[in-house]
Amino acid sequence: MIAVLSDIHANARALRAAFSAVESRDVGQVIILGDLFTYGCDPIEVCDLIDSRPALTLVAGNHDLLYGAGNDLQYRTMPAYIRESVDWTREQLGSRRIETPMAECVFADDMLFAHANPFPFGDWTYMTTDESLIRAAEALSDLGVGIGVFGHTHRRRLAIIEDGRARTLTGKRVTLDVDARRPAVIANSGSVGQPRGEGSFILFLHRAASSLELEWMEVLYDQAAHVDSILKSTMTAATREALAGFFTAGSPA
């Protein structure tokens, strides 16, 4: 079984709860689909939590590039409150970096795992429209796989793409029959640290010879304490309110 976590966004409380949930299951591999920082206020603790688990597989997200060599174009095009969050996080991190190496994507059991989509690294297209899903299915076919697992949107989703059409499936536990003639499957794990539209989730995947079981487990933690840490940070009031707003009905997302 594979456990997939994505979009941690410096939320150590959520990440700790997610790791506890994973440890309660018979998981052979844990894959984190990137975006470890920005928005939340626990970057050092997130580093410590991840580096204390050397068996993790890490995939780089767009926010992760802001804390390495940097991505000035991405930074300049971000809203002011996100740029301030990035600046604040850089100051907190100093020279501290995740020791575990990050890959651009990972292939396992006829599945592709990437932060945003199956397109070339650096293309951060959101998998939110039928058109993007159909393009993604074609890209997966070109890569020789039929199953793509992504994050980036912060929203849980499961879509089947067949005959040029995309169909969304509902439910938190789904078993699909898959073989050489199957349609493309595109799953989004949701976000552990900054969900949008519903709760925090982990995705568990069990791949058998002719089936794929997907189960989304909600991650429960003290969200109020996380919001309080944002509101008590040294960022400006406008930025604190915008970041806290992701956890209220008035989310800016």
C-alpha positions as CSV (number, residue, x, y, z in Angstrom):
1,M,0.0,0.0,0.0
2,I,1.2,3.5,-0.8
3,A,0.2,6.6,1.3
4,V,0.2,9.9,-0.5
5,L,0.4,13.3,1.3
6,S,0.5,16.6,-0.4
7,D,0.6,20.4,0.2
8,I,1.9,20.4,3.8
9,H,2.4,24.2,3.8
10,A,4.3,24.5,7.1
11,N,1.5,23.0,9.2
12,A,3.3,20.7,11.6
13,R,0.2,19.8,13.6
14,A,-1.5,18.4,10.5
15,L,1.7,16.6,9.3
16,R,2.2,15.0,12.7
17,A,-1.4,13.7,12.7
18,A,-1.0,12.5,9.1
19,F,2.2,10.5,10.0
20,S,0.4,9.0,13.0
21,A,-2.5,7.9,10.7
22,V,0.0,6.4,8.2
23,E,1.8,4.5,11.0
24,S,-1.5,2.9,11.9
25,R,-1.8,1.2,8.5
26,D,0.2,-1.4,6.7
27,V,2.0,1.1,4.3
28,G,4.9,0.1,2.2
29,Q,5.8,3.5,0.8
30,V,5.0,7.1,1.8
31,I,5.1,9.7,-1.0
32,I,4.8,13.4,-0.3
33,L,3.9,15.4,-3.3
34,G,5.6,18.7,-2.4
35,D,4.8,22.2,-1.2
36,L,6.2,21.8,2.2
37,F,6.3,25.5,3.1
38,T,4.5,28.9,2.8
39,Y,1.2,29.8,4.4
40,G,1.8,28.1,7.8
41,C,4.2,29.0,10.6
42,D,6.1,25.7,11.4
43,P,8.8,25.4,8.7
44,I,11.5,24.2,11.0
45,E,9.3,21.6,12.7
46,V,8.1,20.4,9.3
47,C,11.8,20.0,8.3
48,D,12.4,18.0,11.5
49,L,9.4,15.8,11.0
50,I,10.3,14.9,7.5
51,D,14.0,14.4,8.1
52,S,13.3,12.1,11.0
53,R,11.6,9.7,8.6
54,P,14.4,8.8,6.1
55,A,12.2,6.3,4.1
56,L,10.0,9.0,2.7
57,T,9.8,9.7,-1.0
58,L,9.6,13.4,-1.7
59,V,8.4,15.1,-4.9
60,A,9.1,18.8,-5.4
61,G,6.2,21.3,-5.7
62,N,6.2,24.8,-7.0
63,H,6.5,26.3,-3.5
64,D,9.5,24.1,-2.8
65,L,11.4,25.9,-5.6
66,L,11.1,29.1,-3.6
67,Y,13.4,27.8,-0.9
68,G,16.3,26.4,-2.9
69,A,17.9,28.3,-5.8
70,G,14.7,30.3,-6.0
71,N,12.2,31.1,-8.7
72,D,12.1,34.8,-9.0
73,L,9.5,34.8,-11.8
74,Q,7.1,32.7,-9.7
75,Y,7.7,34.9,-6.6
76,R,7.1,38.2,-8.5
77,T,3.8,37.0,-9.8
78,M,2.4,36.0,-6.4
79,P,-0.1,38.1,-4.5
80,A,1.6,40.3,-1.9
81,Y,0.4,38.3,1.1
82,I,1.9,35.1,-0.3
83,R,5.2,36.9,-1.0
84,E,5.3,38.1,2.6
85,S,4.7,34.5,3.8
86,V,7.6,33.4,1.6
87,D,9.8,36.1,2.9
88,W,8.9,35.3,6.5
89,T,9.4,31.5,5.9
90,R,12.8,32.2,4.4
91,E,13.8,34.2,7.4
92,Q,12.7,31.4,9.8
93,L,14.5,28.7,7.8
94,G,17.8,30.6,7.5
95,S,20.2,28.0,6.1
96,R,18.0,25.1,7.2
97,R,16.9,22.8,4.4
98,I,15.2,19.5,4.0
99,E,18.0,16.8,3.9
100,T,15.8,14.3,2.1
101,P,16.3,14.7,-1.7
102,M,13.3,15.7,-3.9
103,A,12.5,14.2,-7.2
104,E,10.6,15.9,-10.1
105,C,8.2,12.9,-10.2
106,V,8.1,9.2,-9.2
107,F,6.9,6.1,-11.1
108,A,5.6,3.1,-9.2
109,D,3.3,0.2,-10.1
110,D,2.1,1.7,-13.4
111,M,1.4,5.0,-11.6
112,L,2.9,8.5,-12.0
113,F,3.2,10.7,-8.9
114,A,3.9,14.4,-9.4
115,H,3.0,17.6,-7.6
116,A,0.6,19.1,-10.1
117,N,0.2,17.1,-13.3
118,P,2.0,14.8,-15.8
119,F,3.3,17.7,-17.9
120,P,7.0,18.7,-17.9
121,F,8.4,19.8,-14.6
122,G,7.8,23.5,-14.0
123,D,4.4,23.4,-15.7
124,W,2.0,24.0,-12.8
125,T,-1.3,23.7,-14.7
126,Y,-4.1,22.9,-12.3
127,M,-6.1,19.7,-13.0
128,T,-9.5,21.4,-12.4
129,T,-11.1,21.4,-15.8
130,D,-12.2,18.6,-18.1
131,E,-9.9,20.0,-20.8
132,S,-6.9,19.8,-18.5
133,L,-7.8,16.3,-17.4
134,I,-8.1,15.1,-21.0
135,R,-4.7,16.6,-21.8
136,A,-3.3,14.9,-18.7
137,A,-4.7,11.5,-19.9
138,E,-2.9,11.9,-23.2
139,A,0.3,12.8,-21.4
140,L,0.0,9.8,-19.1
141,S,-0.4,7.6,-22.2
142,D,2.7,9.1,-23.8
143,L,4.6,8.2,-20.6
144,G,3.3,4.6,-20.7
145,V,1.2,4.8,-17.6
146,G,-2.6,5.0,-17.0
147,I,-2.8,6.3,-13.5
148,G,-1.7,9.8,-12.3
149,V,-1.7,10.9,-8.7
150,F,-1.3,14.6,-8.0
151,G,-1.8,17.4,-5.4
152,H,-1.5,21.2,-6.1
153,T,-5.2,22.1,-6.1
154,H,-5.6,21.3,-2.4
155,R,-8.8,19.6,-3.3
156,R,-9.6,15.9,-3.3
157,R,-10.7,14.4,-6.6
158,L,-11.0,11.2,-8.6
159,A,-11.6,11.4,-12.4
160,I,-11.9,8.8,-15.1
161,I,-11.0,9.8,-18.7
162,E,-12.2,7.7,-21.5
163,D,-13.1,8.4,-25.2
164,G,-12.1,12.0,-24.8
165,R,-14.4,12.6,-21.9
166,A,-13.8,13.2,-18.2
167,R,-16.0,11.8,-15.5
168,T,-15.6,12.6,-11.8
169,L,-16.3,9.9,-9.2
170,T,-17.4,10.7,-5.7
171,G,-16.8,8.8,-2.5
172,K,-13.9,8.5,-0.1
173,R,-13.3,4.8,-0.9
174,V,-13.4,3.6,-4.5
175,T,-12.2,0.3,-6.1
176,L,-11.6,0.4,-9.8
177,D,-11.2,-2.5,-12.2
178,V,-8.1,-1.8,-14.2
179,D,-6.4,-3.7,-17.0
180,A,-4.6,-3.0,-20.3
181,R,-7.8,-1.5,-21.8
182,R,-8.7,0.7,-18.9
183,P,-9.4,4.4,-19.2
184,A,-7.0,6.9,-17.6
185,V,-7.3,7.4,-13.9
186,I,-6.4,10.8,-12.3
187,A,-6.5,11.2,-8.5
188,N,-5.8,14.2,-6.3
189,S,-4.9,13.4,-2.7
190,G,-6.1,16.8,-1.4
191,S,-4.0,18.8,1.0
192,V,-2.7,17.8,4.5
193,G,-1.8,21.3,5.7
194,Q,-4.1,23.8,3.9
195,P,-7.3,22.2,2.5
196,R,-9.7,24.2,0.4
197,G,-13.4,23.3,0.3
198,E,-13.2,20.4,2.8
199,G,-11.0,18.7,5.4
200,S,-7.3,17.6,5.3
201,F,-6.8,14.2,3.7
202,I,-4.3,11.4,3.1
203,L,-4.8,9.1,0.0
204,F,-4.1,5.4,0.5
205,L,-3.6,3.4,-2.7
206,H,-3.6,-0.4,-3.0
207,R,-2.6,-1.6,-6.5
208,A,-3.4,-5.2,-7.4
209,A,-3.1,-7.1,-10.7
210,S,-6.4,-6.0,-12.0
211,S,-7.7,-3.4,-9.5
212,L,-6.9,-0.1,-7.8
213,E,-8.3,0.8,-4.5
214,L,-8.3,4.4,-3.4
215,E,-9.1,5.5,0.1
216,W,-9.1,9.1,1.4
217,M,-8.7,9.3,5.2
218,E,-9.4,12.6,6.9
219,V,-6.6,14.0,9.0
220,L,-7.9,15.4,12.4
221,Y,-5.8,17.8,14.3
222,D,-6.1,21.1,16.3
223,Q,-6.9,23.4,13.4
224,A,-7.7,26.3,15.8
225,A,-4.2,26.1,17.3
226,H,-2.7,26.2,13.8
227,V,-4.8,29.3,12.9
228,D,-3.8,30.9,16.2
229,S,-0.1,30.4,15.4
230,I,-0.7,32.3,12.1
231,L,-2.5,35.2,13.8
232,K,0.2,35.5,16.5
233,S,3.1,35.5,13.9
234,T,5.1,38.6,13.1
235,M,3.7,39.0,9.6
236,T,1.5,42.0,8.9
237,A,-2.1,42.0,10.0
238,A,-3.4,41.9,6.4
239,T,-1.2,38.8,5.6
240,R,-2.1,37.1,8.9
241,E,-5.8,37.6,8.1
242,A,-5.5,36.3,4.6
243,L,-3.6,33.2,5.6
244,A,-6.0,32.4,8.4
245,G,-8.9,33.0,6.0
246,F,-8.1,29.7,4.2
247,F,-9.5,27.9,7.3
248,T,-12.7,29.9,7.4
249,A,-15.8,30.2,5.2
250,G,-14.3,33.4,3.8
251,S,-11.3,31.7,2.2
252,P,-9.4,33.8,-0.3
253,A,-8.8,30.7,-2.4
